[in-house]
Amino acid sequence: MRVAVYLPLLLPMLAAVSSRWLAGRMHPRVATWLLTATAVGLALASGFALTALAATAIGQIPLLAALGNWSVGELRRDDPASSTLALFACLLLVAALAAAGRAAVRRARSLIDAARTARRLPTVGPIERVVVLDDPCPDAFALPGMPGRIVVSTGMIDALNAREREALFAHEEAHLTCGHHLFVALADLAAATNPLLRPVAVAVGYTTERWADECAASAVGDRHLVARTIVKAALLTTRHKAAPGGALAMTTRWPATKFRRTGPVPRRVAALLTPPPQSQRLLLSLALAVLVLAALSSIDAARDLDALFDLASIGTS
């Protein structure tokens, strides 16, 4: 457990520094699945690593040792982690669980509120699921629910021509059809559990937008049209005052501080002005290898932890 238990605590740093790079070099659909799985997998693995370290300290509580029939002295003697480190792991574990709980409740409420709002909104016009708000401020977003809704203001409709509106609707429809809000929610929950994964969650927000961009480009058959629509909508939209929590929009601005050098909207436009990205099997294999390494490290640490308590139990016989 001396080595295996620390790997899941270090791997999130590798994921954090490589997430932007991966997001820009893989097909956005593949990148979204991969980055979300990586965020969730590493959050679970790092949480287990903290649990394993904390267990060595918690196991030395006399009452628990008596209930579990193991020797505190033997456990302390064979414990690979120092008492200070184990106690620190306890504090981090409690903080991670509390943050995960708060984030889960907040995200669940957000999605429930979005679904309730979507259910109450009546659709208008020939395109199913589209809701038009009488508001001169240009705005448009996808509201998840059962069914979801595409909400667009009259200001946005008036500002775009027919082909640009087609691209906009195709983009927002992709958010609903592909369930992008679920990917974003899972990545945010993982980042709340382990703050080192925040860049990965930001990258998932970016790749879901890129995924919707590619869907829109396929639907309208013109990548340059989608790029022009994104630029136009971004310049028109100054705020999303009508958008409830959980909504996704073509002009969503993910934290610019997380994307140095170039903001997400210019990067999306640049990607649409080039041919569609191809699958990168090498990058996919390397990213999956990180997840496998985290899983194997967790299994090895669990084995060592079980052996540690077995030795402590023998010491009582």
DOVO-609560 format. One record per residue: residue number from 1; residue in one letter; y, x, z of N, C-alpha, C in turn. Coordinates in pm, whole numbers. Each point is the difference from the previous one (the first is absolute). Layout:
N
{NUM A {Y X Z} {Y X Z} {Y X Z}}
...
! end
This chain:
317
{1 M {-121 82 0} {121 -82 0} {126 86 0}}
{2 R {-14 128 23} {117 87 8} {77 4 -132}}
{3 V {-71 -7 -114} {64 6 -130} {10 -138 -63}}
{4 A {-113 -74 1} {-7 -127 -72} {102 -101 51}}
{5 V {26 -2 129} {88 -102 55} {146 21 -41}}
{6 Y {36 122 -38} {140 28 -34} {31 -20 -149}}
{7 L {-102 2 -85} {24 -16 -144} {66 -133 -33}}
{8 P {-49 -113 54} {68 -127 -32} {144 -6 48}}
{9 L {38 86 94} {138 4 46} {88 84 -91}}
{10 L {-62 89 -78} {74 87 -90} {7 -56 -142}}
{11 L {-105 -72 -42} {-5 -49 -138} {115 -95 -36}}
{12 P {52 -84 92} {116 -83 -37} {120 80 -47}}
{13 M {17 122 51} {111 83 -46} {-20 39 -147}}
{14 L {-124 29 -38} {-30 31 -140} {27 -120 -88}}
{15 A {-41 -118 47} {25 -123 -77} {150 -27 -13}}
{16 A {74 28 105} {144 -26 -1} {72 85 -104}}
{17 V {-33 127 -9} {71 89 -92} {-45 -18 -145}}
{18 S {-117 -60 -22} {-51 -15 -136} {12 -142 -55}}
{19 S {42 -96 83} {-1 -140 -43} {97 -27 -116}}
{20 R {121 55 7} {96 -20 -110} {-53 62 -128}}
{21 W {-58 119 12} {-55 70 -117} {-112 -80 -65}}
{22 L {-90 -54 82} {-110 -82 -51} {53 -129 -63}}
{23 A {101 -61 64} {54 -126 -50} {59 14 -140}}
{24 G {50 118 -32} {62 20 -130} {-95 49 -108}}
{25 R {-124 33 35} {-91 59 -97} {-126 -82 -28}}
{26 M {-17 -109 72} {-116 -85 -21} {45 -136 -51}}
{27 H {-93 -72 -62} {32 -136 -40} {36 -78 126}}
{28 P {108 -78 -3} {46 -64 124} {-102 -92 66}}
{29 R {-86 -64 -79} {-103 -84 62} {-96 84 81}}
{30 V {-47 110 -60} {-91 91 69} {70 64 120}}
{31 A {124 43 -21} {75 65 108} {21 -95 118}}
{32 T {27 -127 -28} {21 -97 109} {-127 -17 82}}
{33 W {-112 -21 -68} {-128 -13 72} {-31 126 79}}
{34 L {18 115 -63} {-36 126 64} {90 32 119}}
{35 L {130 -15 -18} {93 32 109} {-15 -97 117}}
{36 T {-25 -127 -31} {-21 -97 107} {-127 32 78}}
{37 A {-108 29 -74} {-126 36 65} {16 127 83}}
{38 T {76 95 -53} {24 126 72} {78 -26 129}}
{39 A {105 -82 -9} {80 -30 119} {-85 -68 107}}
{40 V {-77 -101 -40} {-82 -73 98} {-110 90 55}}
{41 G {-68 74 -90} {-109 88 44} {46 108 95}}
{42 L {113 64 -32} {49 107 87} {57 -55 131}}
{43 A {57 -121 -4} {47 -60 124} {-118 -28 93}}
{44 L {-109 -51 -56} {-119 -26 81} {-60 130 53}}
{45 A {-9 101 -89} {-61 127 40} {84 70 108}}
{46 S {131 0 -16} {85 65 101} {-4 -78 132}}
{47 G {-9 -134 -11} {-14 -80 120} {-130 29 73}}
{48 F {-107 18 -75} {-128 34 63} {6 138 64}}
{49 A {68 94 -67} {12 135 56} {73 -3 133}}
{50 L {108 -79 8} {71 -13 127} {-88 -68 105}}
{51 T {-79 -97 -43} {-91 -67 93} {-103 97 55}}
{52 A {-54 87 -87} {-100 97 44} {59 98 100}}
{53 L {122 47 -27} {65 92 94} {34 -70 131}}
{54 A {47 -124 -12} {37 -75 121} {-123 -33 84}}
{55 A {-114 -23 -68} {-123 -38 72} {-44 108 97}}
{56 T {25 126 -34} {-41 109 89} {80 -2 130}}
{57 A {124 -48 -6} {82 -11 122} {-34 -128 75}}
{58 I {-13 -110 -75} {-32 -128 64} {-137 5 67}}
{59 G {-93 74 -63} {-134 10 56} {-5 74 133}}
{60 Q {106 73 33} {2 74 126} {57 -82 116}}
{61 I {32 -126 -25} {40 -89 109} {-123 -32 83}}
{62 P {1 28 130} {-121 -17 83} {-66 -137 -11}}
{63 L {79 -108 -2} {-57 -133 -6} {-78 -22 -129}}
{64 L {60 44 -112} {-68 -14 -128} {-125 88 -6}}
{65 A {10 120 55} {-115 90 2} {-115 -61 80}}
{66 A {33 -66 110} {-104 -64 80} {-64 -116 -76}}
{67 L {81 -77 -70} {-53 -112 -78} {-84 49 -118}}
{68 G {44 111 -61} {-73 53 -114} {-111 96 36}}
{69 N {-9 33 130} {-106 89 51} {6 138 -66}}
{70 W {117 61 -2} {12 137 -45} {80 80 103}}
{71 S {-11 131 -8} {62 89 97} {140 41 -47}}
{72 V {98 -24 86} {136 40 -33} {9 152 -12}}
{73 G {-68 71 91} {3 145 -3} {-60 56 -127}}
{74 E {-114 -55 -42} {-65 47 -123} {87 -33 -122}}
{75 L {60 -118 0} {84 -39 -112} {123 90 -9}}
{76 R {58 31 115} {118 86 1} {-36 142 -44}}
{77 R {-116 48 40} {-42 135 -34} {-25 16 -150}}
{78 D {-62 -101 -62} {-35 9 -142} {105 -60 -93}}
{79 D {107 -57 56} {103 -63 -81} {68 104 -90}}
{80 P {-3 -19 -134} {62 98 -90} {152 -8 -3}}
{81 A {55 -111 50} {146 -16 0} {56 23 139}}
{82 S {118 57 6} {64 20 130} {45 -135 57}}
{83 S {18 -5 130} {44 -125 63} {135 -44 -51}}
{84 T {89 96 -22} {133 -33 -50} {-8 -64 -139}}
{85 L {-82 61 -87} {-15 -54 -135} {-63 -138 3}}
{86 A {-100 -19 84} {-67 -130 9} {96 -107 50}}
{87 L {82 32 99} {98 -96 51} {106 -32 -105}}
{88 F {41 102 -74} {97 -21 -108} {-60 -91 -107}}
{89 A {-129 19 -29} {-69 -87 -97} {-3 -144 49}}
{90 C {-18 -17 132} {2 -135 59} {135 -68 -25}}
{91 L {107 74 22} {134 -56 -19} {24 -35 -147}}
{92 L {-42 90 -90} {17 -26 -143} {-84 -120 -44}}
{93 L {-120 -12 55} {-87 -111 -37} {61 -133 44}}
{94 V {52 -5 121} {64 -123 49} {121 -34 -87}}
{95 A {80 101 -33} {118 -23 -84} {-40 -49 -139}}
{96 A {-107 59 -57} {-46 -39 -133} {-50 -144 0}}
{97 L {-77 -37 103} {-53 -136 8} {114 -101 18}}
{98 A {98 35 82} {113 -90 22} {80 -18 -130}}
{99 A {24 111 -71} {75 -7 -125} {-76 -79 -105}}
{100 A {-131 22 -7} {-82 -74 -96} {0 -149 31}}
{101 G {-7 -34 129} {4 -141 39} {131 -66 -38}}
{102 R {111 69 30} {132 -56 -34} {14 -16 -151}}
{103 A {-44 101 -75} {13 -5 -146} {-87 -111 -58}}
{104 A {-121 -17 54} {-89 -105 -50} {58 -138 24}}
{105 V {55 -21 120} {61 -130 33} {122 -25 -88}}
{106 R {84 102 -15} {121 -14 -82} {-34 -30 -146}}
{107 R {-97 74 -55} {-38 -21 -139} {-68 -135 -19}}
{108 A {-85 -40 94} {-67 -130 -10} {102 -113 3}}
{109 R {97 9 91} {105 -103 5} {79 -4 -130}}
{110 S {28 119 -54} {77 8 -124} {-74 -69 -115}}
{111 L {-130 28 -12} {-78 -60 -108} {-19 -150 21}}
{112 I {-18 -40 125} {-15 -143 28} {130 -75 -33}}
{113 D {113 58 41} {130 -62 -31} {23 -7 -151}}
{114 A {-40 108 -71} {16 2 -145} {-87 -109 -64}}
{115 A {-124 -15 48} {-90 -102 -54} {54 -141 26}}
{116 R {54 -22 120} {57 -131 31} {120 -31 -90}}
{117 T {84 101 -19} {117 -18 -86} {-42 -28 -143}}
{118 A {-99 75 -48} {-48 -17 -137} {-58 -140 -20}}
{119 R {-70 -50 101} {-62 -133 -12} {106 -110 -7}}
{120 R {113 22 65} {105 -102 2} {85 1 -126}}
{121 L {1 112 -72} {88 11 -117} {-63 -68 -120}}
{122 P {73 -90 -65} {-53 -67 -120} {21 87 -124}}
{123 T {-98 0 -88} {15 77 -124} {85 -78 -98}}
{124 V {73 75 -84} {89 -60 -98} {-18 73 -132}}
{125 G {-2 -76 -109} {-4 63 -130} {-140 9 -57}}
{126 P {-13 53 -122} {-128 4 -69} {-97 104 56}}
{127 I {52 100 73} {-87 106 52} {-47 -39 139}}
{128 E {-131 -9 17} {-56 -40 128} {36 102 108}}
{129 R {24 -49 121} {30 79 120} {143 52 5}}
{130 V {83 -29 -98} {138 49 1} {90 -99 73}}
{131 V {80 53 93} {97 -79 75} {139 56 -32}}
{132 V {89 -88 -42} {137 41 -35} {95 -41 111}}
{133 L {70 99 56} {99 -26 104} {139 -8 -63}}
{134 D {76 -99 40} {137 -14 -50} {89 97 76}}
{135 D {6 122 -50} {74 106 69} {56 94 -107}}
{136 P {130 21 -4} {59 90 -102} {-34 147 23}}
{137 C {-47 34 121} {-36 140 27} {-134 31 -66}}
{138 P {-6 98 -93} {-125 31 -69} {-108 48 96}}
{139 D {-114 -65 -3} {-110 38 89} {-130 -56 -56}}
{140 A {-111 69 30} {-132 -47 -42} {-103 73 84}}
{141 F {-103 -72 42} {-106 62 79} {-125 -87 -3}}
{142 A {-113 63 32} {-128 -70 9} {-28 -29 146}}
{143 L {-29 -127 29} {-24 -44 137} {-148 -32 15}}
{144 P {-75 81 77} {-144 -24 13} {-30 -129 75}}
{145 G {-109 -62 -35} {-39 -123 66} {-119 -62 -70}}
{146 M {-30 -123 34} {-112 -72 -59} {49 -138 -46}}
{147 P {56 -11 -122} {16 109 -97} {130 78 24}}
{148 G {11 116 -62} {122 77 9} {107 -57 -92}}
{149 R {119 48 16} {112 -48 -81} {80 119 -54}}
{150 I {55 -20 -120} {96 94 -58} {136 -64 17}}
{151 V {84 61 82} {131 -57 31} {106 78 -78}}
{152 V {81 -72 -73} {105 64 -79} {127 -83 12}}
{153 S {113 69 8} {127 -71 12} {57 -31 -138}}
{154 T {88 -99 -4} {66 -33 -126} {85 117 -49}}
{155 G {52 77 96} {79 117 -38} {-82 102 -77}}
{156 M {-126 22 39} {-86 93 -71} {-41 -57 -136}}
{157 I {-30 -130 -5} {-38 -62 -127} {112 11 -102}}
{158 D {122 -25 45} {115 6 -92} {29 141 -46}}
{159 A {-34 100 82} {34 139 -33} {-100 62 -98}}
{160 L {-121 -56 -10} {-103 57 -86} {-19 -84 -125}}
{161 N {-37 65 -111} {-35 -77 -119} {-145 -47 9}}
{162 A {-44 -73 -98} {-133 -63 6} {-112 103 14}}
{163 R {5 109 -74} {-105 102 5} {2 73 134}}
{164 E {118 25 53} {11 66 130} {-52 -90 112}}
{165 R {25 -131 -12} {-55 -93 100} {-152 -2 -7}}
{166 E {-54 9 -121} {-145 5 -16} {-58 123 71}}
{167 A {66 114 -15} {-46 122 68} {11 -13 151}}
{168 L {109 -60 46} {20 -19 144} {-109 -89 58}}
{169 F {-26 -113 -67} {-103 -92 51} {-139 65 -2}}
{170 A {-27 79 -104} {-131 68 -8} {-16 100 114}}
{171 H {108 69 34} {-4 96 111} {-28 -71 132}}
{172 E {75 -106 28} {-18 -71 126} {-135 -71 6}}
{173 E {-48 -50 -113} {-132 -62 -5} {-109 101 34}}
{174 A {18 123 -44} {-99 105 30} {-8 25 149}}
{175 H {113 -5 69} {-2 18 145} {-90 -105 66}}
{176 L {10 -124 -46} {-78 -108 60} {-147 9 -41}}
{177 T {-24 21 -129} {-137 1 -52} {-81 115 59}}
{178 C {61 116 14} {-71 120 47} {2 15 152}}
{179 G {66 -90 70} {2 7 145} {67 123 56}}
{180 H {111 40 -61} {66 124 42} {49 -5 144}}
{181 H {34 -119 49} {48 -9 139} {-107 42 100}}
{182 L {-128 -17 -37} {-108 41 90} {-11 152 8}}
{183 F {16 67 -115} {-2 146 0} {114 55 84}}
{184 V {119 -56 -18} {117 46 74} {-20 -25 150}}
{185 A {-56 -116 35} {-22 -32 141} {-99 95 65}}
{186 L {-109 30 -68} {-101 91 56} {56 141 16}}
{187 A {75 46 -100} {58 135 8} {103 8 112}}
{188 D {80 -104 17} {99 -1 108} {-67 -3 137}}
{189 L {-110 -73 11} {-73 -6 126} {-59 137 34}}
{190 A {-54 68 -103} {-54 135 22} {110 96 43}}
{191 A {119 -12 -62} {112 88 35} {53 -28 140}}
{192 A {-8 -127 44} {41 -32 136} {-95 62 100}}
{193 T {-128 4 -34} {-100 60 87} {17 151 8}}
{194 N {27 61 -116} {19 145 -6} {126 29 -82}}
{195 P {113 31 64} {126 22 -72} {-6 109 -107}}
{196 L {-96 91 10} {-14 103 -102} {-33 -60 -137}}
{197 L {-51 -123 1} {-39 -66 -125} {114 -81 -62}}
{198 R {120 6 59} {112 -75 -56} {28 34 -147}}
{199 P {-2 129 -42} {22 28 -143} {-106 -63 -89}}
{200 V {-122 -14 49} {-106 -64 -79} {33 -148 -17}}
{201 A {47 -65 106} {37 -141 -8} {115 -21 -98}}
{202 V {97 90 3} {113 -8 -94} {-51 16 -143}}
{203 A {-95 92 -20} {-58 21 -133} {-74 -124 -47}}
{204 V {-67 -72 91} {-68 -124 -37} {101 -105 -46}}
{205 G {114 -8 70} {105 -91 -44} {47 33 -141}}
{206 Y {11 128 -30} {43 43 -133} {-106 -31 -105}}
{207 T {-128 29 30} {-105 -20 -101} {-25 -148 -27}}
{208 T {22 -88 100} {-15 -142 -30} {107 -46 -99}}
{209 E {122 56 13} {104 -33 -97} {-35 55 -138}}
{210 R {-53 122 -3} {-42 59 -128} {-115 -79 -62}}
{211 W {-91 -47 84} {-112 -82 -48} {54 -127 -65}}
{212 A {96 -65 66} {61 -121 -57} {76 32 -127}}
{213 D {64 117 -6} {69 42 -122} {-97 10 -117}}
{214 E {-116 63 24} {-99 17 -107} {-57 -135 -43}}
{215 C {-21 -91 96} {-48 -134 -35} {103 -72 -87}}
{216 A {127 13 37} {106 -64 -78} {8 59 -140}}
{217 A {-15 132 -10} {5 66 -131} {-114 -48 -89}}
{218 S {-118 -19 60} {-114 -50 -78} {23 -145 -42}}
{219 A {62 -79 88} {20 -142 -30} {102 -21 -112}}
{220 V {109 77 2} {105 -21 -101} {-18 93 -120}}
{221 G {-85 101 14} {-26 92 -110} {113 94 -33}}
{222 D {85 28 97} {116 87 -26} {39 72 129}}
{223 R {-37 127 10} {30 78 121} {149 22 16}}
{224 H {71 20 -112} {144 24 7} {74 -125 50}}
{225 L {-50 -118 -37} {61 -124 46} {-12 -11 152}}
{226 V {-116 31 55} {-19 -7 144} {89 101 70}}
{227 A {10 122 -57} {87 102 59} {145 -47 1}}
{228 R {44 -60 -110} {138 -50 -8} {24 -113 100}}
{229 T {-100 -85 17} {13 -112 93} {11 50 144}}
{230 I {-80 102 34} {6 57 135} {140 55 28}}
{231 V {53 75 -95} {134 58 18} {104 -110 15}}
{232 K {-9 -100 -87} {99 -108 2} {-8 -79 131}}
{233 A {-123 -32 42} {-18 -76 124} {45 81 121}}
{234 A {-28 131 -2} {40 85 113} {151 9 11}}
{235 L {69 6 -114} {146 6 2} {61 -134 44}}
{236 L {-69 -109 -33} {51 -132 35} {-25 -35 146}}
{237 T {-115 44 52} {-40 -40 134} {58 95 104}}
{238 T {81 -53 88} {57 81 107} {-66 -28 134}}
{239 R {-66 -115 11} {-68 -34 124} {-101 -111 -31}}
{240 H {-97 -17 91} {-98 -107 -12} {20 -95 117}}
{241 K {113 -67 2} {33 -82 116} {-95 -119 17}}
{242 A {-63 -46 -111} {-87 -117 9} {-146 38 19}}
{243 A {-30 129 -4} {-140 42 3} {-53 8 142}}
{244 P {-103 -81 33} {-60 11 133} {-84 127 10}}
{245 G {-45 31 122} {-87 114 17} {-129 -18 -78}}
{246 G {-53 108 -56} {-123 -7 -77} {23 -17 -149}}
{247 A {125 -29 -41} {29 -17 -142} {7 136 -69}}
{248 L {-37 2 -128} {9 120 -82} {87 -30 -121}}
{249 A {84 95 -37} {94 -23 -110} {0 117 -96}}
{250 M {35 -29 -124} {5 103 -104} {97 111 38}}
{251 T {105 -33 74} {103 98 33} {-10 49 144}}
{252 T {-118 -17 63} {-17 47 137} {34 148 9}}
{253 R {83 34 98} {39 140 19} {-72 55 123}}
{254 W {-107 72 -22} {-70 62 111} {84 116 51}}
{255 P {-13 38 127} {89 99 63} {21 124 -86}}
{256 A {124 22 -43} {29 112 -89} {-25 134 67}}
{257 T {12 5 132} {-21 126 70} {-144 47 -10}}
{258 K {-90 -94 -31} {-141 36 -13} {-30 53 -140}}
{259 F {92 -20 -94} {-21 47 -136} {115 93 -37}}
{260 R {-13 125 32} {105 96 -28} {15 22 -149}}
{261 R {115 47 -35} {36 35 -137} {32 -124 -84}}
{262 T {-96 -94 -15} {23 -115 -86} {-45 -126 72}}
{263 G {81 -106 -8} {-36 -125 64} {-113 -70 -73}}
{264 P {-62 -101 64} {-115 -67 -60} {30 -76 -128}}
{265 V {119 -65 -9} {30 -75 -122} {12 91 -121}}
{266 P {77 111 5} {1 91 -115} {-138 57 -35}}
{267 R {-82 24 101} {-135 50 -27} {-84 -104 -72}}
{268 R {14 -125 38} {-74 -107 -68} {46 -13 -145}}
{269 V {130 7 -22} {53 -9 -135} {-50 116 -85}}
{270 A {4 120 56} {-47 118 -73} {-148 -14 -36}}
{271 A {-80 -55 91} {-143 -18 -27} {-24 -98 -114}}
{272 L {85 -103 -9} {-16 -99 -107} {45 52 -136}}
{273 L {82 103 1} {47 58 -127} {-97 103 -55}}
{274 T {-113 18 66} {-107 88 -46} {-127 -83 -19}}
{275 P {-102 55 -66} {-124 -76 -19} {-64 -38 133}}
{276 P {-82 -105 1} {-65 -43 125} {-81 113 62}}
{277 P {3 14 131} {-76 108 66} {-150 -19 -16}}
{278 Q {-71 111 -9} {-145 -3 -12} {-64 30 134}}
{279 S {-127 -34 11} {-73 27 123} {-16 150 19}}
{280 Q {20 46 122} {-13 141 35} {-123 15 91}}
{281 R {-113 29 -61} {-124 3 79} {1 112 103}}
{282 L {61 112 -33} {3 112 94} {81 -38 124}}
{283 L {119 -59 -21} {82 -40 113} {-70 -107 83}}
{284 L {-66 -92 -68} {-73 -105 70} {-111 60 85}}
{285 S {-71 97 -56} {-110 64 74} {51 76 121}}
{286 L {112 70 -16} {56 76 112} {46 -93 113}}
{287 A {65 -111 -38} {46 -94 102} {-117 -65 72}}
{288 L {-104 -35 -74} {-118 -58 63} {-70 101 90}}
{289 A {7 128 -39} {-62 105 83} {68 8 136}}
{290 V {132 -23 4} {72 1 128} {-52 -112 90}}
{291 L {-20 -118 -60} {-53 -113 78} {-141 28 51}}
{292 V {-82 58 -87} {-137 34 41} {1 102 112}}
{293 L {89 100 -11} {11 102 104} {41 -62 133}}
{294 A {94 -93 -6} {44 -68 123} {-115 -80 62}}
{295 A {-77 -67 -86} {-112 -79 50} {-108 89 62}}
{296 L {-33 108 -69} {-103 91 51} {45 66 131}}
{297 S {127 34 8} {53 60 123} {-10 -99 116}}
{298 S {31 -126 -28} {-9 -102 105} {-144 -19 46}}
{299 I {-94 1 -94} {-142 -16 35} {-47 119 83}}
{300 D {41 120 -40} {-39 120 74} {59 0 141}}
{301 A {125 -41 10} {65 -7 132} {-68 -104 88}}
{302 A {-41 -113 -60} {-70 -104 77} {-134 53 51}}
{303 R {-68 76 -83} {-127 59 42} {20 96 117}}
{304 D {101 87 -12} {27 97 106} {42 -69 130}}
{305 L {78 -108 -15} {43 -73 119} {-120 -64 70}}
{306 D {-91 -54 -80} {-121 -60 57} {-84 107 70}}
{307 A {-12 118 -62} {-78 109 60} {66 48 130}}
{308 L {134 1 4} {72 42 119} {-31 -92 118}}
{309 F {2 -130 -24} {-29 -95 108} {-149 -1 35}}
{310 D {-84 32 -97} {-145 13 31} {-22 115 96}}
{311 L {67 114 -25} {-13 114 89} {51 -32 141}}
{312 A {112 -73 5} {55 -38 130} {-94 -95 73}}
{313 S {-71 -84 -78} {-96 -93 63} {-121 76 53}}
{314 I {-46 102 -73} {-113 82 47} {37 69 131}}
{315 G {129 38 9} {46 71 120} {-10 -85 125}}
{316 T {-9 -131 -15} {-10 -88 117} {-143 -25 43}}
{317 S {-97 36 -85} {-141 -27 31} {-59 109 86}}
! end
